[in-house]
Amino acid sequence: MLLDQYLQKAFNRKQGPKKDSKFKSVAKAFSWRILGTLDTIVISYFITGELKMAFSIGSIEVFSKILLYYVHERIWERFTVKKHAHELERSNSVPA
């Protein structure tokens, strides 16, 4: 499968210590949003009792949550990389 090979290469790309690629962050955001949107639709249906309203709520929140998750993921990645770089810097410095 070509898609499988492409995804495997994208997810296993080495970009330094413990750093996810931007592509992987986007893929994670979409997969998480699918699950989250289904949850929102089900909860909305139980609350409103209207399937049309439940899908309306789900369709609006899916786009805002994808964007918010991506931004959140990239901010966390930035802190993780900085922390790792700081740890490397401390371990490389030898006291005189």
Secondary structure as GFF3:
##gff-version 3
##sequence-region A 1 96
A	DSSP	alpha_helix	2	11	.	.	.	ID=ss1
A	DSSP	alpha_helix	22	48	.	.	.	ID=ss2
A	DSSP	alpha_helix	51	92	.	.	.	ID=ss3
###
